Amino acid sequence: METSQNLVNDVNSGRLNGKVAIVTGAGCIGSGWGNGRAVAVLFAQAGARIFAVDKNPDAMEETVRRVREVGGDITAYGCDVTDSDAVKDMVEACREKYGRVDVLVNNVGGSAAGGPVALSEEAWDAQVAFNLKSVYLTCKHVLPVMEAQGSGSIVNTASTSGIRWTGSAQVAYAACKAGVIQLGKVVAVEYAKKGIRVNTVVPGQLHTPMVEARLAGQRTGGDVEKLLETRVARIPLGFMGDGRDTANAALFLASDEARFVTGTEIIVDGGMTARCD
């Protein structure tokens, strides 16, 4: 198993000193680098205090351990981010613990296979709640805190499925991730004069623990190697990144180095969406 020390270079140290970051979806299936875990560890190494959020507190145990391995300050909090009252309580708990919220990383999401005919209405509604409503609710409750402070940075996680066909029909997921991108643009413009920046990281086909845990079963009958070969074949760079690549993009957007960057996206996909086939 990789250690937390493999995650970042010394150049990242101090880039978020003094900042408090809420990271949703901070848990992870397995021991690899999911997006939320990588963001939590990287941001902690960059000096942020981490308020780690996940519906399943047990899924955050390794995230907490890895953050503490690098000397980071982390608080784990169980929350269903599709529930407005729960999100409101979560944001207040962060304020009570750390006094402020400087960064919000929206990282909750997951796909369900199927086009409009195959996908049930129940599955559609669940996808919208999980992938899009969750972002709306965290913004709804965090933005007043940031506005009162006069500053803040929100980093949303979308997907290349929101801008391209990526190999399978997952219409609800694709629509929601497109919505996340546009939500970020609208909020960025509305809150620009209030000192709040909003941007989106758009990961491509990464090798996160979700590949083995769920996607292989959905796409290739459980054949992980076949799925990996299919995904790598789409990527011009010839390899898949992982959650660390998402986290590095998120760190830039969250940091003061991105002070003149808002309402836009960073695509992290090894060139996949630039390819025309």
N, C-alpha and C positions, 0 to 999 in steps of 0.2 A: 504493500500500500504506500502511495506517495505521502510524504509528510508535508505539512504546511509550509515548510521552508522552501519547497520547490515552487511556490506560487508566484512570488514577486521578486523584483530586483531592489537594491537599496535606493534606487532613484525614486521609488514610490514613497519612501519613508517621509512622513510629515506633510504630505499633500492635503490631508484632511484633519490636521491637528486642531483640536478644540471643537470639532463638529460632531453633532449627534445624527446618526443615520438610522432610520427605520428601514429594514429590509424584509419585505414580505416574501413568502415562499422560501424561507431560509433553511428549511429542512431538505432532506435528500434521501432517495432510496439507494441504499448501498454506500460504498466507501469512496466513490469517485468524486469528480468535480462537477456537480450540478451547478447551474447558474447562481442560485441563491446562496449556496454554501461558499462558492468561490467569491462572490461579492462580499459576503460577510467577513471572510478571512482577509481578503485584499484590503478592504476599507479599514479594518482594524489595524493592519500592518501600516497603513497610511496615516494612522493617528486618530481615526474616528472611534467614538463610542457607539456600539452596535445595539440596537433594539431589534432583536431577531423575532420574526413573527411567522407562525405556521399553524395550520389547523390541527396538525398532529405534533404535539410537543415532543414525543419520543423521536420523531424524525430529525429533531434539531440537536440531539445529544452529541453527535460527532462534530457538527458545526461548532457547538459551544466548546468542545474539547480542542478543536483545531485553533479557534480564535485565542483561547487561553494559552495554548502552546507558544504562540507568538507574542504573548504578553498583552493581549488585547482585553478591553473591557466590553463584556457582552451580557445582555439580559435577554432571556428567552421568554416569549409570551405566546400562549395559545389563543388563536383567534380565527374565526371564520370570516374572511374578508368579504363574503357576499351578504353579511348581516350588518345593516347600518348601525344598530345599537352596539353591536360587538366592536365594530371599527371605531366608533366614537369613544368607547371605553378604552380601547387599545391606545389611541392617540393620547388620551388623558393620562393613562398609565405611564407612557413614555415621558410626558411632561413632568409628571410627579417624580419620576426616577432621575431624569437628566436636566430638566428645566427648560428644554427647548426642542425643536425639530429643525435641523438644518438641511437634511437630505431625506428624500423618500425614494426608495427603489421599489417599483411595482414589478414583482417577479412571479406572481401567481398565474398559472395557466396550464393548459393541457388539451390535447386534441381528441376528437371523436371521429371515426371514419364515417363516410357516407355523404352522398349528394342529397338534394332536396327530397327526392322520392324515398330513398333508403333510410334516411335519418328520421327518427321519430320526433314528434313535436316536443316530447318530454326531453329528449336528448338535446334538441336545439335550445330550449329554454335553459337547460343546465349549462350548456356551453356559453351562452350569452352571460349568464350570471358569473360563471367562473372566470372567463377570460376578459370580459369587458365591464360588467357592472362592478366587479371588484376594484378596477382601476378608478372608475367614477367615484366609488364610495371612499376610498382612501384619499383621493384628491379633495373630495367634499369636506372631509374632516381635518385634513392637514393644512389646506390652503389658508384658512383663517388664522392658524398659528403662525405660519410663515409671513402672512400679511402683517400681523401685529409686530413681528420681529423686523420687518422691512427687508427680508432676504430669505432665500431658500432655493433649492434645486431639486426638481423632480426628474427621475430617470425611469421611463417605462420600458418594459421588455415586450417587444412585438415578435414577429417571425417573418421570414421570407415568404411564408405562406400567405401573408397579408398583401404581398405585392406581385407574386408569381405563382403559377402552377408548379408544385414541387414534387409531383410524382404520385399523388393519391387524392381521391375525392374526400375532402374534409371541409365541406362548405361552411359549416358554422364556425369552425376554428379560423378559417381563412377570413371570413367576414368580420369576425371579432377582432382579429389582429390588425386588419385594415382600419377598423374603428379605433383601436388603440393609437395608431399612428395619427389619425386625424384628430382625435381627442387631444393629443399632445400639442398639435399645432394651434388649435383653437384656444386652449388654456394658456399656451405660451404667449399669444398675442394679448389676451385679456389681462394677464398679470405681469406683463413686461415692465410697465411703469411702476409696479409695486416691488420691484427688486427680485422677482421670482422667475427662474428659468425652467423651462420644461423641454426635455428632449427624449428621444427614443433610441434604444439599441435594437437592431433588427438582426438577430442571429439566424444563420442558415442551418444546415444539417450537421449538427455537432454530435460528437460521441460523448454523451452524458449517460449517467446510469439508467436513464429512462429507456435507452435503446434496448438494453437487455431485459429490463423489468416489464416493459409494456409494448414498445413499438414492434419488436420482432414478432411477438405473438399476433399483432394486428396485421402486419404487412407480409410476413414470409413464413407463417406457420411455425414460428419459434426458431427459425434458422437465423441466428445472429450473424454468422459470417456472410451469408447471402445478402442480408440487409446492409451490412457494412460495405460490401463490394458495390452494391447498387448505389449507395449514397456517395461513396468516394468517386465513382465514375462520373458524377455530375460536377465535381469540383475541379476547376482548372489547376489549383495549387497541388492537387493530388493527395491530399490528406484531410482528415477532419479535425477541426479544432474541438475544444471542450469549454466547460464553463469558465475557465480562466480567461479565455479570449473575450467572452461576453463581459467579464468583470473588468478587464483592462479598459474596454471602451466605456463602461459605466463610470469607472474611476475618473477618466478624463472629463466626462460630462458633468460629474458631480463636483469636480474641483474648481478652484478659482482660475485655473488655466483656461477654462472654457467660459470665462466671464462674458465674452461677446458671442456666445453660441446659444441660441434658443430657437425652438420651433422647428427643429430639424432631426435627422436620423443619421446614425452610423450603422452601415450594413457590415456585418461580420460573418462572411460566408465563403471565404476563399475564392471569390470571383464567380460563384455559381450564378448569381442573377445577372451578371454582365454577359454571360454566354447566351448566344441567340438560339440554341437548339432546345 
